[in-house]
Amino acid sequence: MKADNPFDLLLPAAMAKVAEEAGVYKATKHPLKTFYLAITAGVFISIAFVFYITATTGTGAMPYGIAKLIGGICFSFGTDSLCYLRR
């Protein structure tokens, strides 16, 4: 399943083979690893939500759309920054 470039253009048969390998890998993954990855994903989303709440608290005087835009940007920044920390 390893590829030099994940953005390679694949023919349909090769794409089906990659999808099959990914499915087999996920289906045969150790249950504890799956559990760990699920917990980690929940932690990432929780911390991103904290960024969102922190950014949007007290924005009652701002236009609704602007406040949601700021919150969305902060939520995305929170998940992206955590993903970079894992590397």
Phi, psi and omega per residue, in radians:
M1 nan -0.184 3.123
K2 -1.278 2.376 3.097
A3 -2.267 2.545 3.094
D4 -1.133 -0.716 -3.123
N5 -2.305 2.024 -3.104
P6 -1.211 -0.171 -3.106
F7 -1.775 0.288 3.095
D8 -1.087 2.512 3.047
L9 -1.438 2.234 -3.090
L10 -2.063 2.551 2.999
L11 -1.253 2.768 -3.094
P12 -0.947 -0.692 -3.138
A13 -1.147 -0.718 3.121
A14 -1.196 -0.648 3.115
M15 -1.135 -0.691 3.096
A16 -1.119 -0.664 3.119
K17 -1.129 -0.750 3.116
V18 -1.109 -0.745 3.123
A19 -1.119 -0.676 3.106
E20 -1.119 -0.773 3.128
E21 -1.098 -0.697 3.115
A22 -1.129 -0.727 3.123
G23 -1.128 -0.740 3.114
V24 -1.122 -0.731 3.124
Y25 -1.052 -0.815 -3.114
K26 -1.192 -0.613 -3.115
A27 -1.276 -0.474 -3.097
T28 -1.829 0.136 3.133
K29 -1.179 2.554 -3.133
H30 -1.064 2.349 -3.099
P31 -1.010 -0.608 3.125
L32 -1.174 -0.611 3.089
K33 -1.165 -0.715 3.094
T34 -1.078 -0.757 3.118
F35 -1.090 -0.789 3.119
Y36 -1.048 -0.772 -3.140
L37 -1.141 -0.628 3.105
A38 -1.161 -0.746 3.111
I39 -1.122 -0.751 3.133
T40 -1.077 -0.732 3.112
A41 -1.087 -0.720 3.097
G42 -1.108 -0.664 3.100
V43 -1.128 -0.756 3.131
F44 -1.042 -0.800 -3.124
I45 -1.172 -0.652 3.121
S46 -1.111 -0.773 3.142
I47 -1.189 -0.662 3.079
A48 -1.102 -0.647 3.102
F49 -1.144 -0.621 3.072
V50 -1.086 -0.733 3.067
F51 -1.044 -0.751 -3.138
Y52 -1.064 -0.865 -3.121
I53 -1.101 -0.738 3.136
T54 -1.077 -0.706 -3.098
A55 -1.283 -0.559 -3.051
T56 -1.696 -0.094 3.106
T57 -1.196 2.238 3.118
G58 1.465 0.278 3.135
T59 -1.720 0.439 -3.119
G60 -1.106 -0.507 -3.129
A61 -1.430 -0.260 -3.135
M62 -1.422 2.745 3.019
P63 -1.043 2.541 -3.044
Y64 -0.974 -0.823 -3.086
G65 -1.120 -0.689 -3.138
I66 -1.151 -0.746 3.135
A67 -1.088 -0.727 3.125
K68 -1.193 -0.631 3.098
L69 -1.105 -0.803 3.115
I70 -1.070 -0.774 3.116
G71 -1.091 -0.725 3.122
G72 -1.130 -0.701 3.107
I73 -1.130 -0.758 3.137
C74 -1.162 -0.655 3.092
F75 -1.084 -0.805 3.122
S76 -1.109 -0.715 3.119
F77 -1.096 -0.676 3.137
G78 -1.116 -0.766 3.133
T79 -1.254 -0.657 3.135
D80 -1.161 -0.758 -3.101
S81 -1.148 -0.603 3.107
L82 -1.211 -0.623 3.106
C83 -1.154 -0.632 3.116
Y84 -1.229 -0.517 3.122
L85 -1.202 -0.463 -3.128
R86 -1.258 -0.392 -3.057
R87 -1.258 nan nan
